[in-house]
Amino acid sequence: MERKDVVDVLRRFREVVLPRGAILDLQVIKPNPVVEVDGRVVCEIDGEPLIGPAVLAARDIDAMIDAGLLVEEAVDDHDVLKYYASGAAVVEEFESSVRIIPEDAKPMLRAIRQECVVRERCRLRRLGVVVPAPAR
Amino acid sequence: VRRLACLRGAAVVEVGCGEGRLTESFAKEADFVFAFDPDREAVVAARERLLPTYDGSVSFAVGRARDVEIPPQPFDLVFFSWSL
């Protein structure tokens, strides 16, 4: 999503769940995602192309909270795990991703013929909508 | 998601549904899910996989969050999946 659209989109979907609904926002957060084999980290992925915009989007949400349009009701930080049949499958999927596997790690990953797990740290925020008080 | 929101009986909008991996989890509990994504191929794949089971309770669209046409009904939850 274009950076300039974030606030407009949040405002639009805030209207969709008025007056008692909620917005859930799932974002990637630091540290960088990693590839694991048998619970051991074998490669770090450059997640900044996703993490950077996510940080900026979180600031936009914070600004809407400060403006009294949303209220943060809950936060849950957790790992998202995605399983791949092999290291080659990881490399193939990330060829079309904005996140980057270092070039010098690709041969090593392609040689892994057992299950790989990509672990990413994520934050889920529950945002309640605030109904403006009627004007007096 | 279940730790932070009650999906049972809810009407849910999923922004950035991709191929519908989370849509299916929502559909199992929610009354209705409207899911969309700008990636047409991903939405086609989601439709093919989920509509045979959830037709009527899940609706898909191709579009962007700023201008997609949202069904004119009340919703309880909007879920942004890595999409802001």
Backbone of each chain as ProteinMPNN parsed JSONL, in Angstrom:
{"seq_chain_A": "MERKDVVDVLRRFREVVLPRGAILDLQVIKPNPVVEVDGRVVCEIDGEPLIGPAVLAARDIDAMIDAGLLVEEAVDDHDVLKYYASGAAVVEEFESSVRIIPEDAKPMLRAIRQECVVRERCRLRRLGVVVPAPAR", "coords_chain_A": {"N_chain_A": [[0.841, -1.192, 0.0], [0.468, 2.215, -0.806], [2.272, 4.678, 0.935], [0.993, 7.155, 1.387], [-1.62, 6.438, 1.364], [-2.315, 5.121, 3.678], [-3.49, 6.325, 6.021], [-5.902, 7.279, 4.952], [-7.08, 4.851, 4.197], [-7.301, 3.575, 6.672], [-9.112, 5.305, 7.902], [-11.289, 4.903, 6.222], [-11.965, 2.175, 6.662], [-12.409, 2.207, 9.331], [-14.86, 3.477, 9.437], [-16.384, 1.425, 8.427], [-16.665, -0.421, 10.488], [-17.888, 0.949, 12.477], [-20.554, 1.209, 14.928], [-19.359, -0.35, 16.941], [-17.376, -2.152, 16.352], [-14.129, -3.577, 15.549], [-10.702, -3.095, 14.551], [-8.213, -5.2, 13.341], [-4.78, -5.301, 13.128], [-2.183, -6.771, 11.508], [1.245, -6.934, 11.508], [4.635, -7.174, 10.335], [7.472, -7.243, 12.476], [10.64, -6.215, 13.918], [12.929, -8.749, 15.118], [14.777, -9.468, 11.997], [13.359, -11.896, 9.709], [14.076, -15.444, 9.865], [15.585, -18.446, 8.51], [15.049, -21.741, 9.469], [16.357, -24.954, 10.279], [15.617, -27.978, 11.63], [15.229, -26.606, 14.048], [17.411, -24.966, 14.189], [18.986, -21.939, 13.341], [19.731, -21.16, 10.044], [19.993, -19.18, 8.215], [19.676, -15.682, 7.784], [17.128, -13.502, 6.781], [16.762, -10.558, 4.872], [14.553, -8.453, 6.087], [13.849, -5.844, 5.961], [12.628, -4.396, 3.773], [9.914, -4.919, 4.184], [9.586, -4.486, 6.908], [10.31, -1.817, 7.349], [8.265, -0.132, 6.014], [6.16, -1.117, 7.6], [6.758, -0.139, 10.129], [6.362, 2.577, 9.683], [3.627, 2.575, 9.06], [2.629, 1.765, 11.516], [3.203, 4.016, 12.966], [1.414, 5.805, 11.821], [-0.965, 4.695, 12.693], [-0.629, 5.077, 15.429], [-0.787, 7.847, 15.455], [-3.45, 8.207, 14.809], [-4.598, 7.119, 17.049], [-3.715, 8.952, 18.949], [-5.159, 11.09, 18.027], [-7.637, 10.442, 18.854], [-9.285, 8.806, 17.355], [-9.021, 6.097, 17.158], [-8.596, 3.368, 19.477], [-6.136, 1.634, 21.216], [-6.628, -1.608, 22.054], [-5.559, -4.103, 22.578], [-2.48, -5.959, 22.343], [-0.51, -8.319, 20.637], [2.396, -10.011, 20.408], [4.054, -12.293, 18.353], [5.435, -15.307, 16.843], [5.324, -16.055, 13.41], [5.158, -18.963, 11.599], [6.242, -20.548, 8.682], [6.147, -23.371, 6.669], [8.364, -25.241, 4.591], [9.122, -27.56, 1.979], [11.762, -27.892, 1.322], [15.05, -26.314, 1.195], [15.405, -25.184, -1.312], [12.793, -24.619, -2.036], [12.229, -22.52, -0.335], [13.98, -20.54, -1.3], [12.95, -20.25, -3.879], [10.339, -19.244, -3.385], [10.925, -16.791, -2.197], [12.037, -15.4, -4.25], [10.096, -13.908, -5.458], [9.405, -12.162, -3.54], [9.433, -9.122, -1.576], [11.167, -9.192, 0.471], [14.561, -10.161, 1.192], [16.732, -12.759, 0.423], [20.075, -13.235, 1.214], [22.452, -13.251, -1.435], [24.746, -14.832, -1.181], [23.906, -16.815, 0.489], [22.16, -18.4, -0.852], [23.099, -20.719, -2.411], [23.745, -22.504, -0.318], [21.237, -22.802, 0.92], [19.76, -23.928, -1.181], [20.848, -26.403, -1.244], [19.787, -27.743, 0.858], [17.816, -30.408, 1.663], [15.818, -31.091, 3.322], [12.963, -30.399, 5.472], [12.28, -26.952, 5.859], [11.881, -24.068, 7.916], [10.464, -20.9, 7.913], [10.727, -18.279, 10.064], [9.017, -15.591, 11.346], [8.784, -12.56, 13.107], [5.919, -11.096, 14.402], [3.408, -8.578, 14.952], [0.255, -8.233, 16.347], [-2.328, -6.016, 16.514], [-5.152, -4.958, 18.298], [-7.577, -2.698, 17.546], [-9.852, -0.511, 18.733], [-12.731, 1.286, 17.626], [-13.472, 4.682, 18.029], [-16.289, 6.408, 18.862], [-17.187, 9.575, 17.915], [-18.012, 12.11, 20.266], [-21.272, 13.528, 20.487], [-21.821, 16.729, 19.039], [-22.206, 19.674, 20.995]], "CA_chain_A": [[0.0, 0.0, 0.0], [1.219, 3.471, -0.836], [2.354, 5.319, 2.247], [0.03, 8.243, 1.511], [-2.975, 5.885, 1.446], [-2.553, 4.38, 4.911], [-4.449, 6.998, 6.901], [-7.209, 7.275, 4.284], [-7.627, 3.495, 4.273], [-7.716, 3.347, 8.057], [-10.347, 6.067, 8.135], [-12.378, 4.266, 5.471], [-12.399, 0.925, 7.288], [-12.959, 2.575, 10.642], [-16.282, 3.726, 9.214], [-17.044, 0.149, 8.141], [-16.949, -1.16, 11.724], [-18.594, 1.764, 13.47], [-19.989, 1.898, 16.083], [-18.834, -1.168, 18.034], [-16.449, -3.166, 15.865], [-12.699, -3.387, 15.816], [-9.733, -3.322, 13.484], [-7.017, -5.977, 13.708], [-3.678, -5.005, 12.208], [-1.046, -7.69, 11.628], [2.426, -6.378, 10.857], [5.928, -7.737, 10.695], [8.308, -6.388, 13.318], [12.001, -6.715, 14.071], [14.099, -8.836, 14.235], [14.609, -10.031, 10.666], [12.987, -13.316, 9.643], [15.176, -16.403, 9.718], [15.285, -19.801, 8.036], [15.502, -22.723, 10.459], [16.327, -26.386, 9.968], [15.692, -28.713, 12.914], [15.293, -25.654, 15.15], [18.671, -24.21, 14.148], [18.954, -20.882, 12.333], [20.757, -21.358, 9.011], [20.082, -18.018, 7.335], [18.842, -14.526, 8.122], [16.554, -12.852, 5.598], [16.626, -9.107, 5.027], [13.122, -8.142, 6.12], [13.649, -4.396, 6.037], [11.645, -3.857, 2.816], [8.567, -4.997, 4.773], [9.571, -3.957, 8.277], [10.352, -0.352, 7.29], [6.912, 0.408, 5.833], [5.293, -1.503, 8.726], [7.039, 0.816, 11.214], [5.697, 3.84, 9.331], [2.182, 2.372, 9.199], [2.341, 1.746, 12.952], [3.206, 5.427, 13.418], [0.14, 6.393, 11.39], [-1.989, 4.209, 13.629], [-0.41, 5.796, 16.695], [-1.29, 9.217, 15.293], [-4.916, 8.154, 14.875], [-4.917, 6.907, 18.466], [-3.511, 10.247, 19.598], [-6.24, 11.99, 17.589], [-8.896, 10.004, 19.444], [-10.122, 8.089, 16.376], [-8.875, 4.671, 17.474], [-8.022, 3.099, 20.786], [-5.455, 0.343, 21.224], [-7.266, -2.437, 23.073], [-4.716, -5.255, 22.913], [-1.329, -6.196, 21.463], [0.017, -9.665, 20.781], [3.589, -10.296, 19.602], [4.166, -13.744, 18.192], [6.151, -15.764, 15.657], [4.591, -16.738, 12.344], [6.021, -19.993, 11.008], [5.798, -21.114, 7.413], [6.935, -24.587, 6.434], [8.729, -25.512, 3.202], [9.616, -28.933, 1.817], [13.222, -27.888, 1.148], [15.647, -24.986, 1.095], [15.144, -24.663, -2.656], [11.434, -24.069, -2.041], [12.317, -21.208, 0.326], [14.615, -19.616, -2.245], [12.023, -20.001, -4.984], [9.242, -18.366, -2.958], [11.4, -15.44, -1.889], [12.411, -14.696, -5.485], [9.011, -12.978, -5.79], [9.094, -11.395, -2.337], [10.253, -7.918, -1.392], [12.234, -9.542, 1.417], [15.721, -10.575, 0.393], [17.697, -13.756, 0.901], [21.405, -12.849, 0.708], [22.897, -14.067, -2.571], [25.747, -15.836, -0.805], [23.271, -17.886, 1.258], [21.258, -19.195, -1.694], [23.582, -22.079, -2.7], [23.624, -23.333, 0.884], [19.82, -23.125, 1.114], [19.307, -24.841, -2.245], [21.387, -27.745, -0.983], [19.067, -28.365, 1.986], [16.751, -31.24, 1.096], [14.831, -31.415, 4.345], [11.998, -29.334, 5.753], [12.771, -25.68, 6.391], [10.854, -23.214, 8.505], [10.752, -19.466, 7.969], [10.145, -17.73, 11.292], [8.932, -14.129, 11.295], [8.18, -11.95, 14.283], [4.783, -10.272, 13.991], [2.617, -7.91, 16.005], [-1.163, -8.067, 16.049], [-2.925, -4.994, 17.386], [-6.603, -4.787, 18.221], [-7.87, -1.27, 17.623], [-11.27, -0.19, 18.811], [-13.089, 2.569, 17.026], [-14.025, 5.625, 19.001], [-17.381, 7.183, 18.29], [-17.079, 10.96, 18.376], [-19.111, 12.61, 21.109], [-22.118, 14.466, 19.735], [-21.528, 18.155, 19.251], [-23.192, 20.353, 21.861]], "C_chain_A": [[0.876, 1.242, 0.0], [1.143, 4.134, 0.537], [1.255, 6.375, 2.444], [-1.397, 7.719, 1.696], [-3.319, 5.337, 2.827], [-3.627, 5.038, 5.783], [-5.849, 7.011, 6.273], [-7.877, 5.905, 4.382], [-8.097, 3.189, 5.693], [-9.02, 4.089, 8.374], [-11.534, 5.396, 7.445], [-12.894, 3.024, 6.207], [-12.838, 1.132, 8.734], [-14.463, 2.819, 10.513], [-17.059, 2.419, 9.035], [-17.449, -0.57, 9.434], [-17.571, -0.291, 12.816], [-19.977, 1.172, 13.713], [-19.263, 0.999, 17.082], [-17.782, -2.186, 17.586], [-15.006, -2.835, 16.182], [-11.89, -3.637, 14.548], [-8.599, -4.157, 14.068], [-5.948, -5.705, 12.666], [-2.518, -5.941, 12.494], [0.121, -7.118, 10.838], [3.665, -7.179, 11.235], [6.677, -6.73, 11.567], [9.708, -6.986, 13.363], [12.015, -7.818, 15.122], [13.756, -9.396, 12.852], [14.113, -11.467, 10.732], [14.211, -14.201, 9.452], [14.651, -17.706, 9.122], [15.872, -20.774, 9.054], [15.41, -24.139, 9.879], [16.547, -27.122, 11.286], [15.884, -27.754, 14.097], [16.548, -24.804, 15.178], [18.596, -23.184, 13.03], [20.087, -21.103, 11.34], [20.932, -20.128, 8.13], [19.178, -16.908, 7.861], [18.396, -13.861, 6.828], [16.452, -11.356, 5.878], [15.142, -8.738, 4.935], [12.814, -6.662, 6.063], [12.65, -3.849, 5.007], [10.204, -3.99, 3.282], [8.51, -4.317, 6.134], [9.549, -2.427, 8.27], [8.983, 0.267, 7.08], [5.973, 0.06, 6.992], [5.499, -0.556, 9.911], [6.319, 2.131, 10.945], [4.182, 3.725, 9.463], [1.785, 2.369, 10.679], [2.328, 3.167, 13.517], [1.919, 6.125, 13.004], [-0.995, 5.958, 12.308], [-1.86, 4.936, 14.965], [-0.961, 7.217, 16.615], [-2.816, 9.242, 15.361], [-5.386, 7.879, 16.305], [-4.796, 8.234, 19.217], [-4.627, 11.228, 19.247], [-7.6, 11.565, 18.123], [-9.818, 9.27, 18.482], [-10.098, 6.574, 16.6], [-8.36, 4.543, 18.899], [-7.377, 1.71, 20.747], [-5.985, -0.486, 22.386], [-6.403, -3.63, 23.488], [-3.582, -5.365, 21.903], [-0.821, -7.61, 21.721], [1.208, -9.839, 19.841], [3.789, -11.809, 19.546], [5.015, -14.059, 16.959], [5.168, -16.393, 14.682], [5.56, -17.701, 11.674], [5.419, -20.465, 9.692], [6.745, -22.235, 7.031], [7.148, -24.812, 4.935], [9.349, -26.902, 3.119], [11.138, -28.989, 1.757], [13.733, -26.453, 1.158], [15.397, -24.353, -0.262], [13.754, -24.027, -2.732], [11.402, -22.692, -1.372], [12.87, -20.174, -0.649], [13.638, -19.245, -3.356], [10.923, -19.029, -4.562], [9.726, -16.936, -2.744], [11.928, -14.7, -3.115], [11.352, -13.655, -5.843], [8.601, -12.134, -4.587], [9.947, -10.129, -2.281], [11.35, -8.16, -0.362], [13.355, -10.277, 0.673], [16.543, -11.646, 1.119], [19.067, -13.363, 0.356], [21.874, -13.812, -0.386], [23.849, -15.174, -2.129], [25.159, -16.967, 0.037], [22.443, -18.822, 0.377], [21.801, -20.586, -2.036], [23.441, -23.025, -1.513], [22.161, -23.751, 1.098], [19.345, -24.141, 0.071], [19.782, -26.272, -1.995], [20.649, -28.47, 0.149], [17.858, -29.124, 1.442], [15.731, -31.651, 2.14], [13.956, -30.188, 4.636], [12.677, -28.111, 6.36], [11.586, -24.883, 6.926], [11.321, -21.769, 8.416], [9.99, -18.899, 9.159], [10.177, -16.207, 11.219], [8.233, -13.616, 12.545], [7.086, -10.986, 13.819], [4.09, -9.671, 15.203], [1.187, -7.754, 15.52], [-1.731, -7.066, 17.05], [-4.427, -4.995, 17.196], [-6.907, -3.321, 18.495], [-9.382, -1.063, 17.653], [-11.535, 1.145, 18.149], [-13.756, 3.439, 18.084], [-15.093, 6.448, 18.303], [-17.283, 8.609, 18.815], [-18.279, 11.363, 19.228], [-19.964, 13.574, 20.29], [-21.783, 15.911, 20.074], [-22.62, 18.79, 20.107], [-23.659, 21.649, 21.229]], "O_chain_A": [[1.883, 1.315, 0.703], [0.104, 4.144, 1.196], [0.666, 6.478, 3.52], [-2.281, 8.458, 2.13], [-4.492, 5.11, 3.122], [-4.563, 4.373, 6.227], [-6.849, 6.787, 6.955], [-9.081, 5.805, 4.619], [-9.167, 2.611, 5.889], [-9.909, 3.552, 9.034], [-12.633, 5.327, 7.995], [-14.101, 2.84, 6.359], [-13.564, 0.307, 9.289], [-15.241, 2.416, 11.378], [-18.221, 2.31, 9.429], [-18.471, -1.256, 9.464], [-17.757, -0.743, 13.946], [-20.559, 0.653, 12.76], [-18.609, 1.511, 17.99], [-17.347, -3.007, 18.394], [-14.706, -1.94, 16.972], [-12.341, -4.3, 13.614], [-8.089, -3.863, 15.149], [-6.181, -5.86, 11.467], [-1.937, -5.914, 13.579], [0.0, -6.851, 9.642], [3.736, -7.78, 12.307], [6.528, -5.519, 11.407], [9.937, -8.108, 12.911], [11.134, -7.809, 15.982], [12.611, -9.75, 12.572], [14.404, -12.183, 11.69], [15.243, -13.762, 8.945], [13.466, -18.028, 9.209], [17.031, -20.656, 9.45], [14.51, -24.462, 9.103], [17.548, -26.907, 11.968], [16.618, -28.063, 15.035], [16.733, -24.003, 16.094], [18.197, -23.502, 11.909], [21.251, -21.219, 11.724], [21.904, -20.034, 7.38], [18.064, -17.16, 8.323], [19.185, -13.682, 5.9], [16.101, -10.943, 6.983], [14.558, -8.716, 3.852], [11.651, -6.264, 6.111], [11.894, -2.931, 5.325], [9.344, -3.241, 2.818], [7.526, -3.661, 6.475], [8.858, -1.81, 9.08], [8.563, 1.107, 7.876], [5.089, 0.847, 7.33], [4.547, -0.21, 10.61], [5.739, 2.73, 11.851], [3.523, 4.658, 9.92], [0.74, 2.902, 11.05], [1.553, 3.484, 14.419], [1.39, 6.948, 13.751], [-1.871, 6.751, 12.653], [-2.856, 5.357, 15.555], [-1.529, 7.729, 17.58], [-3.405, 10.178, 15.902], [-6.444, 8.352, 16.719], [-5.664, 8.591, 20.014], [-4.997, 12.083, 20.052], [-8.603, 12.237, 17.881], [-11.009, 9.125, 18.759], [-11.051, 5.87, 16.264], [-7.772, 5.471, 19.454], [-7.991, 0.74, 20.303], [-5.818, -0.123, 23.55], [-6.505, -4.111, 24.617], [-3.704, -4.923, 20.76], [-0.715, -8.046, 22.868], [1.048, -9.818, 18.62], [3.703, -12.504, 20.559], [5.28, -13.182, 16.137], [4.292, -17.164, 15.074], [6.643, -17.309, 11.238], [4.224, -20.747, 9.61], [7.966, -22.084, 7.06], [6.246, -24.603, 4.123], [10.008, -27.364, 4.05], [11.739, -30.007, 2.099], [12.952, -25.501, 1.132], [15.201, -23.142, -0.365], [13.563, -23.018, -3.411], [10.648, -21.81, -1.784], [12.316, -19.086, -0.808], [13.513, -18.078, -3.725], [10.608, -18.093, -5.297], [9.02, -15.982, -3.07], [12.235, -13.511, -3.037], [11.666, -12.637, -6.46], [7.566, -11.468, -4.616], [11.034, -10.068, -2.857], [12.342, -7.432, -0.318], [13.119, -10.927, -0.345], [16.981, -11.464, 2.254], [19.21, -13.175, -0.852], [21.712, -15.027, -0.273], [23.783, -16.3, -2.622], [25.831, -17.97, 0.278], [22.067, -19.912, 0.809], [21.048, -21.557, -1.963], [23.069, -24.188, -1.669], [21.88, -24.907, 1.415], [18.626, -25.087, 0.392], [19.181, -27.23, -2.483], [20.861, -29.662, 0.372], [16.977, -28.527, 0.825], [14.865, -32.481, 1.864], [14.188, -29.098, 4.113], [13.525, -28.219, 7.245], [10.457, -25.009, 6.453], [12.447, -21.451, 8.801], [8.768, -19.022, 9.249], [11.239, -15.608, 11.05], [7.223, -14.168, 12.982], [7.316, -10.157, 12.939], [4.176, -10.186, 16.318], [0.932, -7.222, 14.44], [-1.627, -7.245, 18.264], [-4.92, -5.028, 16.068], [-6.542, -2.778, 19.538], [-10.088, -1.405, 16.705], [-10.672, 2.022, 18.117], [-14.513, 2.952, 18.924], [-14.838, 7.099, 17.29], [-17.296, 8.828, 20.026], [-19.416, 10.995, 18.935], [-19.438, 14.348, 19.491], [-21.504, 16.262, 21.221], [-23.802, 18.481, 19.959], [-24.484, 22.355, 21.807]]}, "seq_chain_B": "VRRLACLRGAAVVEVGCGEGRLTESFAKEADFVFAFDPDREAVVAARERLLPTYDGSVSFAVGRARDVEIPPQPFDLVFFSWSL", "coords_chain_B": {"N_chain_B": [[-5.108, -14.631, 16.365], [-7.534, -15.325, 17.461], [-7.049, -14.888, 20.112], [-7.356, -12.22, 20.39], [-9.768, -11.467, 19.286], [-13.235, -12.212, 18.935], [-14.484, -14.427, 16.711], [-16.708, -15.9, 16.218], [-19.768, -15.999, 14.692], [-19.39, -13.525, 13.61], [-19.193, -10.736, 11.295], [-16.808, -10.259, 8.901], [-14.214, -8.333, 7.456], [-11.548, -8.983, 5.353], [-8.545, -7.655, 4.625], [-6.309, -7.848, 2.086], [-6.127, -10.656, 1.38], [-4.726, -12.513, -0.07], [-4.034, -15.79, -1.122], [-5.961, -16.857, 0.447], [-5.37, -18.139, 2.839], [-5.719, -17.376, 5.569], [-8.337, -16.629, 5.337], [-9.848, -18.941, 5.247], [-9.666, -19.865, 7.88], [-11.062, -17.828, 9.187], [-13.567, -18.156, 7.988], [-14.49, -20.53, 9.007], [-15.553, -19.908, 11.463], [-16.816, -17.426, 11.422], [-19.826, -15.601, 10.51], [-19.953, -14.337, 8.082], [-17.591, -13.54, 5.578], [-15.88, -11.069, 3.951], [-13.466, -10.898, 1.624], [-10.566, -9.557, 0.163], [-8.079, -8.706, -2.355], [-5.422, -7.147, -4.138], [-4.126, -8.78, -5.946], [-4.952, -10.522, -8.623], [-4.606, -13.201, -9.507], [-4.106, -14.535, -7.112], [-6.525, -14.195, -5.788], [-8.241, -15.597, -7.48], [-7.26, -18.167, -7.054], [-7.904, -18.448, -4.355], [-10.681, -18.318, -4.435], [-11.274, -20.638, -5.938], [-10.447, -22.588, -4.209], [-11.882, -22.209, -1.815], [-14.61, -21.492, -2.212], [-16.226, -23.745, -2.973], [-16.743, -24.924, -0.513], [-17.527, -22.868, 1.195], [-19.409, -21.259, -0.026], [-21.554, -18.53, -0.183], [-21.124, -17.785, 2.431], [-18.682, -16.671, 2.253], [-17.179, -14.084, 0.454], [-15.371, -12.963, -2.332], [-13.187, -10.459, -3.687], [-11.407, -8.612, -6.2], [-9.218, -6.061, -5.652], [-8.124, -2.842, -4.355], [-7.43, -1.504, -1.095], [-8.131, 1.145, -0.856], [-10.169, 1.672, -2.654], [-11.836, -0.5, -3.162], [-15.028, -2.044, -3.659], [-17.172, -2.234, -1.021], [-19.296, -4.588, 0.529], [-22.613, -3.503, 1.295], [-23.237, -3.63, 4.313], [-23.377, -4.165, 7.898], [-20.261, -4.575, 9.611], [-18.233, -6.45, 11.888], [-15.56, -6.718, 12.291], [-12.441, -5.729, 10.986], [-9.749, -6.995, 9.278], [-6.442, -6.43, 8.789], [-4.032, -7.844, 6.949], [-0.831, -7.817, 6.955], [-0.978, -5.606, 5.338], [-1.08, -2.834, 5.548]], "CA_chain_B": [[-6.255, -13.76, 16.133], [-8.604, -15.678, 18.417], [-6.741, -14.314, 21.429], [-7.703, -10.803, 20.403], [-11.087, -11.165, 18.721], [-14.202, -13.3, 18.82], [-14.905, -14.539, 15.315], [-17.951, -16.665, 16.093], [-20.951, -15.229, 14.327], [-19.023, -12.156, 13.218], [-19.025, -10.36, 9.888], [-15.39, -9.897, 8.867], [-13.548, -7.907, 6.223], [-10.122, -9.309, 5.353], [-7.828, -6.798, 3.672], [-5.068, -8.519, 1.709], [-6.37, -12.069, 1.695], [-3.846, -13.403, -0.822], [-4.667, -17.025, -1.601], [-7.05, -17.254, 1.337], [-4.927, -19.023, 3.929], [-6.419, -16.98, 6.788], [-9.765, -16.538, 5.059], [-10.474, -20.214, 5.608], [-9.813, -19.896, 9.344], [-12.158, -16.924, 9.54], [-14.838, -18.687, 7.484], [-14.943, -21.64, 9.854], [-16.245, -19.419, 12.654], [-17.599, -16.206, 11.187], [-21.049, -15.731, 9.718], [-19.702, -13.865, 6.727], [-16.262, -12.962, 5.366], [-15.594, -10.399, 2.677], [-12.001, -10.909, 1.531], [-10.105, -9.031, -1.121], [-6.641, -8.546, -2.554], [-5.178, -6.611, -5.485], [-3.516, -9.815, -6.777], [-6.058, -11.261, -9.224], [-4.33, -14.644, -9.525], [-4.262, -15.06, -5.753], [-7.957, -14.243, -5.473], [-8.804, -16.719, -8.25], [-6.88, -19.394, -6.343], [-8.688, -18.504, -3.11], [-12.067, -18.652, -4.81], [-11.361, -22.04, -6.364], [-10.213, -23.474, -3.07], [-12.792, -22.042, -0.676], [-16.036, -21.316, -2.488], [-17.014, -24.976, -2.925], [-17.118, -25.234, 0.865], [-18.063, -21.726, 1.947], [-20.194, -20.384, -0.893], [-22.636, -17.873, 0.554], [-20.609, -17.178, 3.659], [-17.449, -15.965, 1.909], [-17.234, -13.363, -0.82], [-14.05, -12.465, -2.695], [-13.111, -9.396, -4.696], [-10.084, -8.116, -6.568], [-9.22, -4.613, -5.499], [-7.233, -2.211, -3.378], [-8.156, -1.085, 0.098], [-8.629, 2.528, -0.915], [-11.328, 1.877, -3.518], [-12.639, -1.696, -3.402], [-16.431, -1.873, -3.281], [-17.434, -3.018, 0.192], [-20.723, -4.912, 0.63], [-23.312, -2.553, 2.171], [-23.789, -4.298, 5.497], [-22.518, -3.905, 9.055], [-19.169, -5.511, 9.875], [-17.749, -6.434, 13.279], [-14.101, -6.799, 12.361], [-11.633, -5.567, 9.779], [-8.439, -7.577, 9.522], [-5.385, -6.052, 7.842], [-3.015, -8.878, 6.991], [0.398, -7.295, 6.35], [-1.418, -4.848, 4.179], [-0.997, -1.382, 5.705]], "C_chain_B": [[-7.337, -14.052, 17.161], [-8.332, -15.112, 19.807], [-7.246, -12.878, 21.522], [-9.109, -10.495, 19.902], [-11.952, -12.41, 18.693], [-14.725, -13.327, 17.385], [-16.278, -15.184, 15.175], [-19.132, -15.743, 15.811], [-20.655, -13.837, 13.801], [-19.077, -11.984, 11.699], [-17.654, -9.7, 9.773], [-14.999, -9.389, 7.485], [-12.081, -8.29, 6.355], [-9.441, -8.526, 4.235], [-6.489, -7.465, 3.347], [-5.133, -9.999, 1.975], [-5.406, -13.006, 0.986], [-4.61, -14.611, -1.319], [-5.645, -17.619, -0.593], [-6.665, -18.15, 2.487], [-5.645, -18.678, 5.233], [-7.924, -16.901, 6.575], [-10.479, -17.819, 5.502], [-10.659, -20.32, 7.123], [-10.954, -19.002, 9.796], [-13.5, -17.556, 9.18], [-15.384, -19.81, 8.362], [-15.769, -21.156, 11.032], [-17.172, -18.242, 12.38], [-18.873, -16.516, 10.41], [-20.794, -15.366, 8.266], [-18.306, -13.257, 6.656], [-16.227, -12.328, 3.98], [-14.087, -10.224, 2.602], [-11.579, -10.384, 0.174], [-8.596, -8.832, -1.133], [-6.443, -7.951, -3.946], [-4.621, -7.654, -6.451], [-4.613, -10.731, -7.336], [-5.829, -12.781, -9.191], [-4.517, -15.266, -8.147], [-5.737, -15.189, -5.39], [-8.638, -15.385, -6.23], [-8.491, -18.04, -7.528], [-7.692, -19.551, -5.054], [-10.131, -18.903, -3.399], [-12.198, -20.144, -5.119], [-11.259, -22.982, -5.172], [-11.332, -23.411, -2.036], [-14.27, -22.002, -1.032], [-16.82, -22.631, -2.536], [-17.498, -25.322, -1.519], [-17.89, -24.094, 1.527], [-18.902, -20.783, 1.09], [-21.389, -19.815, -0.114], [-22.149, -17.214, 1.822], [-19.264, -16.486, 3.434], [-17.62, -15.309, 0.55], [-15.853, -12.782, -1.093], [-14.169, -11.331, -3.704], [-11.652, -9.106, -4.987], [-10.123, -6.606, -6.426], [-8.249, -4.143, -4.445], [-8.065, -1.638, -2.24], [-8.759, 0.308, -0.046], [-9.893, 2.66, -1.748], [-12.149, 0.622, -3.801], [-14.088, -1.437, -2.946], [-16.762, -2.811, -2.12], [-18.929, -3.332, 0.257], [-21.42, -3.991, 1.641], [-23.997, -3.245, 3.338], [-22.887, -3.972, 6.676], [-21.43, -4.973, 9.197], [-18.692, -5.342, 11.322], [-16.242, -6.282, 13.349], [-13.496, -6.533, 10.991], [-10.235, -6.073, 10.095], [-7.478, -7.17, 8.41], [-4.249, -7.063, 7.992], [-1.758, -8.423, 6.243], [0.077, -6.34, 5.209], [-1.402, -3.331, 4.368], [0.41, -0.902, 5.353]], "O_chain_B": [[-7.981, -13.136, 17.672], [-9.258, -14.884, 20.586], [-7.53, -12.384, 22.613], [-9.594, -9.376, 20.075], [-11.468, -13.518, 18.457], [-15.332, -12.365, 16.914], [-16.937, -15.039, 14.145], [-19.444, -14.838, 16.585], [-21.575, -13.052, 13.57], [-19.016, -12.949, 10.937], [-17.368, -8.714, 10.453], [-15.407, -9.951, 6.469], [-11.438, -7.961, 7.352], [-9.732, -8.719, 3.054], [-5.64, -7.626, 4.223], [-4.305, -10.546, 2.703], [-5.269, -14.165, 1.378], [-5.703, -14.481, -1.87], [-6.103, -18.75, -0.757], [-7.509, -18.843, 3.055], [-6.126, -19.571, 5.93], [-8.7, -17.084, 7.513], [-11.575, -17.772, 6.06], [-11.687, -20.807, 7.593], [-11.725, -19.37, 10.682], [-14.451, -17.503, 9.96], [-16.596, -20.01, 8.445], [-16.598, -21.901, 11.553], [-18.2, -18.089, 13.04], [-18.983, -17.546, 9.745], [-21.331, -15.983, 7.345], [-17.887, -12.542, 7.567], [-16.511, -12.978, 2.974], [-13.495, -9.502, 3.403], [-12.173, -10.731, -0.846], [-7.935, -8.794, -0.095], [-7.233, -8.232, -4.847], [-4.64, -7.434, -7.663], [-5.135, -11.595, -6.632], [-6.742, -13.547, -8.885], [-5.022, -16.382, -8.023], [-6.149, -16.166, -4.765], [-9.509, -16.062, -5.684], [-9.35, -18.914, -7.411], [-8.113, -20.655, -4.708], [-10.718, -19.721, -2.691], [-13.104, -20.82, -4.631], [-11.898, -24.034, -5.133], [-11.694, -24.429, -1.446], [-15.104, -22.434, -0.237], [-17.994, -22.635, -2.166], [-18.548, -25.945, -1.358], [-18.798, -24.331, 2.323], [-19.083, -19.62, 1.452], [-22.132, -20.556, 0.53], [-22.696, -16.197, 2.248], [-18.764, -15.794, 4.322], [-18.144, -15.914, -0.386], [-15.236, -12.185, -0.212], [-15.128, -11.258, -4.471], [-10.776, -9.318, -4.148], [-10.975, -5.947, -7.021], [-7.633, -4.94, -3.738], [-9.246, -1.33, -2.404], [-9.779, 0.614, 0.572], [-10.629, 3.634, -1.594], [-13.076, 0.674, -4.609], [-14.331, -0.712, -1.981], [-16.643, -4.031, -2.238], [-19.751, -2.436, 0.061], [-20.882, -3.729, 2.717], [-25.216, -3.419, 3.332], [-21.748, -3.548, 6.481], [-21.673, -6.148, 8.925], [-18.741, -4.252, 11.892], [-15.705, -5.781, 14.337], [-13.97, -7.039, 9.975], [-9.611, -5.634, 11.061], [-7.671, -7.518, 7.245], [-3.591, -7.126, 9.031], [-1.643, -8.626, 5.034], [0.807, -6.287, 4.219], [-1.689, -2.604, 3.417], [0.689, 0.296, 5.421]]}, "name": "protein", "num_of_chains": 2, "seq": "MERKDVVDVLRRFREVVLPRGAILDLQVIKPNPVVEVDGRVVCEIDGEPLIGPAVLAARDIDAMIDAGLLVEEAVDDHDVLKYYASGAAVVEEFESSVRIIPEDAKPMLRAIRQECVVRERCRLRRLGVVVPAPARVRRLACLRGAAVVEVGCGEGRLTESFAKEADFVFAFDPDREAVVAARERLLPTYDGSVSFAVGRARDVEIPPQPFDLVFFSWSL"}
